[in-house]
Amino acid sequence: MSRLKSSLSLLLFAASAFASSSCTAVQQTANGNANGNAATNSANANGNAPRPLMLGAGAPPATPCPPYPAPTPPMVDDKPNPCIPYSPSFAPGVFGGNGEIGMGAATAQPSFDVFSWRSFVALNWPADGSVIGQNGDAPTVWETYNESYQVFLDDGSQPHWGPPVNVPAACQNAGANLPVFRMIAKVSQQVAAFNQSHGGTVLDERGQPFKTGPLVDPHGQYVRFEISLNKETFDYIVANKLYNREGQAAFNNDAGFPAGDNGNPNANPPTKPTLGSVVIKTAWRVLDPAQGDHPERYHTIKALVYNAPSDDPPVQAQCSVQTLGLVGFHVMHKTSTAPQWIWSTFEQVDNVRADAKANVPATFFDPKHPERKINQPPDKPWDPSKPATPSQLVRINPIDKPTQDLNAGWQKMLSNVNPKSVWQFYQLVSTQWPTSAKSGGFGKPAPPVLANLTLETYTQRSSSCIACHNNATQTTGKFGDFSYLLQRAQPEKK
């Protein structure tokens, strides 16, 4: 989703070779580079000024991130490193002759989790280029992306990259240039209609079965969702006219979103690094300090919260300006070494765990209400315009100890930048990746189950991003390249 009124420029520098680095600077600080040396971003190796680019728009001049083994977390003058990885970083020789990782999943997992944290920091880096958290909360890099409703338009017309379009009539006078949150379930009505008409189980981009129920915050309000695409994903859809059903029929092929790759300057001809496709799904709750909420522990935005009209149950179109706090953050990133994509999932730390020291209760678990059913959706009808019984959740698959330790390190680094940084209140749940990427299919994902409490709320025991998305198709039935996004395409209205 593009939340900024004007186009924001970010410095995105190319990665070095895979064995030495898999991380590319999104925005260098004014006084330091990736290795902690004096900044040299006034000119590149050829004496030319570096080109400012939107993240994912192309390959800029090469400035490598820390080589393997990089510090964990990587630092720039004792601050986080604003680099987004193109692939996880491994020691030379990790990959065998068959191109597969020559180590056990448990041994490789930490490298993928570092990849996830680097991605989280880079994507949530302030879009104005300042250090993450240093000046308080701020609009982020990924918030310059287009949201899915801006790409798959109701009339099937060609979308454009930029500020929100297709704003519901009820929201047009509610607030200028604000994002619109219209999703209360984890699937759009377009995807629901398509899947139901084809006799299948309705799934969204994250694999949550449709109609498992909404997630409800402590004040009875529905959690809201959005899906955002980076420029490379957007450009692929537009170039192949996959934004409407007629275009997909004419395309008549399996989808193949661009993959991130480090490039090889020694190849003949040299190949440039590319970020590849990045899709982000987020979950948000309405925050109200008057009701005891703690917005100082959340990344927040002002947004238009939209309730679409419905006959079952009867709902009138409504739109209001609200302050929303980020509770779930999921990244899928296609890389050349992981054609099944890499899936990184984060949550706000208070989701199901109270912070007694700070006197902050858990968001989705209240011990004062033992009568509430655990991990069960609210009773029907599901009407977002009316208060519902708050969700009562517990985590079925605990975050493992190595990931908890990694989280503590990154959280400490973020709090060192600013003791009040909101980003210290987020944690990695885990990273799912293909252990047998070259074998085709879903590539034997590790871990086999991955669930975000805010996105796979009621399917924690069986949720697998890769296994589910291996079944994703276009509206024609052709392979969707692990994304259900293309099922949102509508017929073109002549």
C-alpha positions as CSV (number, residue, x, y, z in Angstrom):
1,M,0.0,0.0,0.0
2,S,1.3,3.4,-0.8
3,R,0.7,5.6,2.2
4,L,2.9,8.6,1.4
5,K,1.7,11.6,-0.6
6,S,4.8,11.8,-2.7
7,S,7.2,9.3,-4.0
8,L,9.9,8.5,-1.3
9,S,13.4,7.7,-2.4
10,L,15.5,5.0,-0.7
11,L,19.1,4.0,-1.4
12,L,19.1,0.3,-2.2
13,F,22.6,-1.0,-2.8
14,A,23.5,-4.3,-4.4
15,A,24.6,-7.4,-2.6
16,S,28.0,-9.1,-3.0
17,A,28.4,-12.7,-4.0
18,F,26.4,-15.3,-2.1
19,A,29.4,-16.7,-0.1
20,S,30.4,-13.3,1.1
21,S,27.1,-11.5,1.7
22,S,23.4,-11.9,1.1
23,C,22.3,-8.5,2.4
24,T,21.8,-5.2,0.6
25,A,21.6,-1.8,2.1
26,V,18.2,-0.1,1.9
27,Q,19.4,3.2,3.2
28,Q,22.8,4.0,4.5
29,T,23.2,6.2,7.5
30,A,24.8,9.6,7.1
31,N,27.9,8.7,9.0
32,G,28.5,5.0,8.6
33,N,28.5,2.1,6.1
34,A,27.7,-1.6,6.6
35,N,31.1,-2.3,8.0
36,G,31.1,0.5,10.5
37,N,33.5,2.7,8.5
38,A,33.1,6.3,7.5
39,A,30.3,6.7,5.0
40,T,31.2,6.8,1.3
41,N,27.7,7.3,-0.1
42,S,28.6,10.5,-1.8
43,A,29.9,8.5,-4.7
44,N,30.1,5.0,-5.9
45,A,33.2,3.1,-7.3
46,N,32.9,5.0,-10.6
47,G,32.8,8.4,-8.9
48,N,29.1,8.8,-9.6
49,A,26.5,9.8,-7.0
50,P,24.4,6.7,-5.9
51,R,20.9,6.6,-7.5
52,P,18.0,6.8,-5.1
53,L,15.4,4.1,-5.8
54,M,12.2,2.8,-4.4
55,L,12.9,-0.5,-2.8
56,G,12.6,-3.2,-5.4
57,A,12.6,-0.8,-8.3
58,G,16.0,-2.0,-9.7
59,A,19.7,-2.7,-9.1
60,P,21.8,0.3,-7.8
61,P,25.5,0.6,-7.4
62,A,27.2,-2.2,-5.4
63,T,27.9,-1.6,-1.8
64,P,28.2,-4.9,0.1
65,C,26.7,-5.7,3.5
66,P,28.9,-7.4,6.1
67,P,30.6,-10.6,4.7
68,Y,30.0,-14.0,6.2
69,P,30.2,-14.5,9.2
70,A,28.5,-11.2,9.8
71,P,27.8,-9.9,13.3
72,T,24.4,-11.0,14.6
73,P,22.7,-8.6,14.7
74,P,24.6,-6.6,12.1
75,M,25.5,-3.1,13.2
76,V,26.2,0.3,11.7
77,D,28.0,2.4,14.3
78,D,26.4,0.4,17.1
79,K,23.0,0.8,15.4
80,P,20.9,-1.6,13.3
81,N,22.0,-2.2,9.7
82,P,19.5,-1.0,7.1
83,C,20.0,-3.9,4.7
84,I,17.5,-6.3,3.2
85,P,18.8,-9.8,2.4
86,Y,18.4,-11.2,-1.0
87,S,19.0,-14.7,0.3
88,P,20.0,-16.2,3.7
89,S,23.7,-16.0,4.5
90,F,25.7,-19.2,4.8
91,A,29.3,-20.2,5.0
92,P,31.0,-21.1,1.7
93,G,30.5,-24.7,0.8
94,V,27.2,-25.1,2.6
95,F,25.4,-26.0,-0.7
96,G,26.2,-29.4,-2.1
97,G,26.6,-30.3,-5.8
98,N,22.8,-30.8,-6.1
99,G,22.2,-27.2,-5.0
100,E,20.6,-28.3,-1.7
101,I,21.7,-27.2,1.7
102,G,24.1,-29.8,3.0
103,M,23.2,-29.6,6.7
104,G,20.3,-30.5,8.9
105,A,17.2,-28.3,9.2
106,A,18.0,-27.5,12.9
107,T,21.5,-26.4,11.9
108,A,20.4,-24.2,9.0
109,Q,17.4,-22.7,10.8
110,P,19.3,-19.9,12.6
111,S,20.5,-18.6,9.3
112,F,17.0,-18.3,8.0
113,D,15.9,-16.7,11.3
114,V,18.6,-14.1,10.9
115,F,17.4,-13.6,7.4
116,S,13.9,-12.9,8.8
117,W,15.1,-10.4,11.4
118,R,17.2,-8.5,8.8
119,S,14.2,-8.4,6.5
120,F,12.0,-7.2,9.4
121,V,14.3,-4.3,10.3
122,A,14.9,-3.3,6.6
123,L,11.2,-3.4,5.7
124,N,10.3,-1.4,8.8
125,W,13.1,1.1,8.3
126,P,11.7,4.6,8.2
127,A,10.9,5.6,4.6
128,D,12.7,9.0,5.2
129,G,16.0,7.2,5.7
130,S,16.5,7.9,9.4
131,V,17.5,5.2,11.8
132,I,14.8,2.8,12.8
133,G,13.2,3.9,16.1
134,Q,15.7,6.7,16.6
135,N,13.1,9.5,16.2
136,G,10.1,7.5,17.4
137,D,7.6,5.7,15.2
138,A,7.5,6.6,11.5
139,P,6.1,5.5,8.2
140,T,8.1,2.5,7.0
141,V,9.6,1.3,3.7
142,W,7.0,-1.4,3.2
143,E,4.2,1.2,3.6
144,T,5.3,2.6,0.3
145,Y,4.1,-0.6,-1.3
146,N,0.7,-1.0,-3.0
147,E,-2.0,-2.9,-1.2
148,S,-3.7,-5.8,-3.0
149,Y,-7.0,-3.9,-3.6
150,Q,-5.0,-1.2,-5.5
151,V,-3.7,-3.9,-7.9
152,F,-6.7,-6.1,-8.5
153,L,-9.4,-3.4,-9.3
154,D,-13.1,-4.1,-9.3
155,D,-13.4,-3.2,-12.9
156,G,-10.3,-5.2,-14.0
157,S,-8.6,-2.2,-15.3
158,Q,-4.8,-1.7,-15.3
159,P,-3.6,-0.5,-11.9
160,H,-0.9,2.1,-11.3
161,W,1.8,2.3,-8.7
162,G,1.1,5.0,-6.2
163,P,-1.4,6.5,-3.8
164,P,-4.6,4.6,-3.0
165,V,-7.3,4.2,-5.6
166,N,-10.6,2.4,-5.5
167,V,-11.6,4.0,-2.2
168,P,-15.1,3.0,-1.1
169,A,-17.7,5.8,-1.4
170,A,-18.3,5.7,2.4
171,C,-14.6,6.6,3.0
172,Q,-14.2,9.3,0.4
173,N,-15.0,12.2,2.7
174,A,-13.7,10.5,5.9
175,G,-10.0,11.3,5.5
176,A,-7.6,12.3,2.8
177,N,-4.7,10.1,1.6
178,L,-5.3,7.5,4.4
179,P,-5.0,3.7,3.8
180,V,-8.3,1.9,3.8
181,F,-8.7,-1.3,5.9
182,R,-11.5,-3.3,4.5
183,M,-10.6,-6.9,5.3
184,I,-12.0,-8.5,8.5
185,A,-11.5,-12.1,7.3
186,K,-8.3,-13.4,6.0
187,V,-9.6,-13.6,2.5
188,S,-11.2,-11.2,0.1
189,Q,-14.7,-11.5,-1.2
190,Q,-13.3,-11.9,-4.7
191,V,-11.2,-14.9,-3.6
192,A,-14.1,-16.3,-1.7
193,A,-16.5,-16.1,-4.7
194,F,-13.9,-17.7,-7.0
195,N,-13.1,-20.6,-4.7
196,Q,-16.7,-21.3,-3.9
197,S,-17.7,-21.3,-7.6
198,H,-14.9,-23.8,-8.2
199,G,-15.8,-26.1,-5.4
200,G,-12.7,-25.6,-3.4
201,T,-11.7,-24.5,0.1
202,V,-11.3,-20.8,0.2
203,L,-7.8,-19.7,1.2
204,D,-6.1,-16.3,1.5
205,E,-2.5,-15.4,0.8
206,R,-1.5,-16.9,4.1
207,G,-3.3,-20.2,3.9
208,Q,-6.0,-19.6,6.6
209,P,-9.1,-21.5,5.7
210,F,-11.9,-19.1,5.0
211,K,-14.8,-18.8,7.4
212,T,-12.8,-20.0,10.4
213,G,-13.8,-16.7,11.9
214,P,-12.6,-13.2,12.7
215,L,-10.1,-12.3,15.4
216,V,-11.6,-10.0,18.1
217,D,-9.6,-7.6,20.3
218,P,-10.2,-7.1,24.1
219,H,-12.7,-4.3,23.4
220,G,-14.9,-6.4,21.0
221,Q,-13.6,-4.9,17.8
222,Y,-12.5,-7.0,14.8
223,V,-8.8,-7.2,13.9
224,R,-8.2,-5.8,10.4
225,F,-5.9,-7.2,7.7
226,E,-4.1,-6.0,4.6
227,I,-1.8,-7.5,1.9
228,S,0.9,-5.4,0.3
229,L,3.1,-6.0,-2.7
230,N,6.6,-4.6,-3.6
231,K,7.3,-3.0,-6.9
232,E,8.9,-6.1,-8.5
233,T,5.8,-8.1,-7.7
234,F,3.6,-5.4,-9.0
235,D,5.6,-4.9,-12.2
236,Y,5.4,-8.7,-13.0
237,I,1.6,-8.7,-12.6
238,V,1.2,-5.6,-14.8
239,A,3.7,-6.7,-17.5
240,N,1.9,-10.0,-17.9
241,K,-1.6,-8.5,-17.5
242,L,-2.4,-10.8,-14.7
243,Y,-4.5,-8.1,-13.0
244,N,-7.7,-9.3,-14.7
245,R,-9.2,-12.6,-15.8
246,E,-8.9,-11.9,-19.5
247,G,-5.2,-11.2,-19.1
248,Q,-4.7,-14.4,-17.2
249,A,-6.5,-16.4,-19.9
250,A,-4.3,-14.8,-22.6
251,F,-1.2,-15.5,-20.5
252,N,-2.2,-19.2,-20.3
253,N,0.9,-20.2,-18.4
254,D,2.2,-20.9,-14.9
255,A,3.0,-17.8,-12.9
256,G,6.7,-17.2,-12.1
257,F,7.3,-14.2,-9.9
258,P,10.8,-12.7,-10.0
259,A,13.3,-14.2,-7.5
260,G,15.8,-12.4,-5.4
261,D,19.4,-13.1,-6.4
262,N,22.7,-11.7,-5.3
263,G,24.0,-11.5,-8.9
264,N,27.5,-12.4,-10.1
265,P,29.8,-9.6,-11.2
266,N,32.3,-12.2,-12.4
267,A,29.9,-13.9,-14.7
268,N,30.0,-13.4,-18.5
269,P,28.1,-11.3,-18.9
270,P,27.9,-10.0,-15.3
271,T,24.5,-10.4,-13.6
272,K,23.0,-7.7,-11.4
273,P,21.5,-8.4,-8.0
274,T,17.7,-8.2,-7.7
275,L,15.5,-8.1,-4.7
276,G,12.8,-10.3,-6.1
277,S,9.1,-10.5,-5.1
278,V,8.1,-9.5,-1.6
279,V,4.5,-9.8,-0.3
280,I,3.6,-8.7,3.2
281,K,0.5,-9.5,5.1
282,T,-0.3,-7.6,8.3
283,A,-2.9,-7.7,11.1
284,W,-3.9,-4.6,13.0
285,R,-6.1,-3.8,16.0
286,V,-7.8,-0.5,16.9
287,L,-6.0,1.2,19.8
288,D,-7.7,3.4,22.5
289,P,-5.6,4.6,25.4
290,A,-8.8,5.5,27.2
291,Q,-9.6,1.8,27.4
292,G,-6.2,0.9,28.7
293,D,-4.3,0.2,25.5
294,H,-0.6,1.0,25.2
295,P,0.1,2.5,21.8
296,E,3.7,3.2,22.9
297,R,4.3,-0.6,22.4
298,Y,3.0,-0.7,18.8
299,H,3.8,0.5,15.4
300,T,0.7,2.6,14.7
301,I,-0.9,4.3,11.7
302,K,-4.0,6.5,11.1
303,A,-6.3,4.6,8.8
304,L,-9.8,4.4,7.4
305,V,-11.6,1.4,8.9
306,Y,-14.3,0.3,6.5
307,N,-17.2,-2.1,7.0
308,A,-18.5,-3.2,3.7
309,P,-22.3,-3.5,3.2
310,S,-23.7,-7.0,3.6
311,D,-27.0,-8.7,3.5
312,D,-26.0,-11.7,5.6
313,P,-25.7,-10.4,8.3
314,P,-27.3,-7.0,7.5
315,V,-24.5,-4.4,7.6
316,Q,-24.5,-0.8,6.3
317,A,-21.4,0.6,4.8
318,Q,-19.4,2.5,7.4
319,C,-16.1,4.2,7.5
320,S,-14.2,5.9,10.3
321,V,-10.7,7.2,11.0
322,Q,-9.0,5.1,13.7
323,T,-5.5,4.6,15.2
324,L,-4.4,1.1,14.4
325,G,-1.6,-0.9,16.1
326,L,0.4,-3.6,14.3
327,V,-0.2,-7.1,15.9
328,G,1.0,-9.5,13.1
329,F,3.6,-9.1,10.3
330,H,4.2,-11.9,7.8
331,V,6.7,-11.7,4.9
332,M,6.9,-14.0,1.9
333,H,10.1,-13.4,-0.2
334,K,10.9,-15.4,-3.3
335,T,14.7,-16.0,-3.7
336,S,16.7,-17.9,-6.3
337,T,17.7,-20.5,-3.6
338,A,14.1,-20.8,-2.4
339,P,11.6,-20.9,-5.3
340,Q,9.0,-22.0,-2.8
341,W,9.6,-18.6,-1.1
342,I,10.9,-17.9,2.4
343,W,8.1,-17.2,5.0
344,S,8.9,-15.1,8.0
345,T,6.3,-14.4,10.6
346,F,6.4,-11.9,13.5
347,E,4.0,-10.8,16.2
348,Q,3.6,-8.1,18.8
349,V,4.9,-9.5,22.1
350,D,1.8,-8.8,24.1
351,N,-0.5,-10.9,21.9
352,V,-0.9,-13.7,24.4
353,R,1.7,-12.9,27.1
354,A,1.2,-10.3,29.8
355,D,4.1,-8.1,30.8
356,A,3.7,-7.9,34.6
357,K,6.7,-5.6,35.1
358,A,5.2,-3.0,32.7
359,N,1.6,-3.7,33.9
360,V,0.5,-4.6,30.4
361,P,-2.1,-7.4,30.0
362,A,-2.1,-9.8,27.1
363,T,-4.2,-8.7,24.2
364,F,-5.9,-11.9,23.2
365,F,-6.0,-13.8,26.5
366,D,-7.8,-12.7,29.7
367,P,-7.4,-15.0,32.7
368,K,-10.4,-13.2,34.3
369,H,-12.7,-14.9,31.7
370,P,-12.2,-18.7,32.0
371,E,-15.6,-19.2,30.5
372,R,-14.4,-18.1,27.1
373,K,-13.6,-20.9,24.7
374,I,-9.9,-21.3,23.9
375,N,-8.8,-20.8,20.3
376,Q,-12.4,-20.7,19.0
377,P,-14.0,-18.1,16.8
378,P,-16.8,-15.9,18.1
379,D,-20.4,-16.9,17.6
380,K,-22.2,-16.0,14.4
381,P,-23.4,-13.8,12.9
382,W,-20.0,-12.1,12.3
383,D,-20.9,-8.4,12.1
384,P,-17.9,-6.0,12.3
385,S,-20.2,-3.1,13.1
386,K,-21.2,-4.6,16.4
387,P,-19.0,-5.6,19.5
388,A,-18.2,-9.3,19.7
389,T,-16.9,-11.5,22.4
390,P,-13.1,-11.0,22.7
391,S,-10.9,-13.9,21.4
392,Q,-9.2,-16.1,24.0
393,L,-6.0,-17.5,22.5
394,V,-3.1,-19.7,23.5
395,R,-0.1,-20.5,21.4
396,I,-0.1,-24.2,20.6
397,N,3.4,-24.3,19.0
398,P,5.8,-22.5,21.3
399,I,8.6,-20.3,20.0
400,D,11.7,-22.4,20.4
401,K,14.6,-21.5,22.6
402,P,17.2,-20.5,19.9
403,T,14.6,-18.2,18.3
404,Q,13.8,-16.7,21.7
405,D,17.5,-16.0,22.3
406,L,17.8,-14.4,18.8
407,N,14.7,-12.3,19.5
408,A,16.3,-11.0,22.7
409,G,19.4,-9.9,20.9
410,W,17.6,-8.0,18.2
411,Q,15.1,-6.5,20.7
412,K,18.1,-5.3,22.8
413,M,19.7,-3.7,19.8
414,L,16.5,-1.9,18.9
415,S,16.0,-0.6,22.5
416,N,19.6,0.6,22.5
417,V,18.8,2.9,19.6
418,N,15.9,4.3,21.6
419,P,14.7,2.9,24.9
420,K,11.2,3.9,23.8
421,S,11.4,2.3,20.3
422,V,8.2,0.4,19.5
423,W,10.2,-2.1,17.5
424,Q,11.6,-3.8,20.6
425,F,8.1,-5.1,21.2
426,Y,8.0,-7.4,18.2
427,Q,9.2,-11.0,18.0
428,L,10.0,-13.6,15.4
429,V,7.8,-16.7,15.7
430,S,9.8,-18.7,13.2
431,T,10.8,-18.9,9.5
432,Q,9.6,-21.6,7.1
433,W,11.8,-22.5,4.2
434,P,12.2,-25.4,1.7
435,T,14.8,-28.0,2.8
436,S,14.7,-29.6,-0.6
437,A,14.2,-26.5,-2.9
438,K,15.3,-28.2,-6.1
439,S,13.0,-31.2,-5.8
440,G,10.0,-29.3,-6.9
441,G,6.6,-29.3,-5.2
442,F,6.6,-27.8,-1.7
443,G,10.2,-28.7,-1.1
444,K,9.8,-30.4,2.3
445,P,9.4,-27.2,4.5
446,A,11.0,-26.7,7.8
447,P,9.6,-26.3,10.3
448,P,6.7,-28.4,9.0
449,V,4.1,-26.2,10.9
450,L,4.2,-22.4,11.1
451,A,1.3,-20.3,12.5
452,N,1.0,-16.7,13.3
453,L,-1.6,-16.2,16.1
454,T,-3.2,-13.3,14.3
455,L,-3.2,-14.8,10.8
456,E,-3.7,-18.5,11.4
457,T,-5.6,-18.1,14.6
458,Y,-7.8,-21.2,14.4
459,T,-5.6,-23.5,12.4
460,Q,-2.4,-23.5,14.5
461,R,-2.0,-27.3,14.6
462,S,-1.9,-27.8,10.8
463,S,-0.8,-24.5,9.3
464,S,2.0,-24.7,6.8
465,C,2.6,-21.8,4.5
466,I,4.5,-23.6,1.8
467,A,2.4,-26.8,1.8
468,C,-0.8,-24.8,1.5
469,H,0.4,-22.2,-1.1
470,N,1.7,-25.0,-3.3
471,N,-1.9,-25.4,-4.3
472,A,-2.4,-21.7,-5.2
473,T,-3.7,-21.2,-8.7
474,Q,-4.7,-18.3,-11.0
475,T,-8.4,-17.9,-12.0
476,T,-7.6,-20.1,-15.0
477,G,-6.4,-23.0,-12.8
478,K,-2.8,-22.5,-13.8
479,F,-0.1,-22.5,-11.1
480,G,-0.1,-19.3,-9.0
481,D,3.5,-19.6,-7.9
482,F,2.7,-20.0,-4.2
483,S,0.4,-17.0,-4.1
484,Y,-3.4,-16.8,-4.0
485,L,-3.1,-13.1,-5.0
486,L,-3.9,-13.8,-8.6
487,Q,-7.3,-15.2,-7.7
488,R,-8.4,-11.6,-6.8
489,A,-8.4,-10.8,-10.5
490,Q,-11.8,-9.5,-11.8
491,P,-13.3,-9.5,-15.3
492,E,-12.4,-6.4,-17.3
493,K,-15.4,-4.2,-17.7
494,K,-15.6,-2.9,-21.3
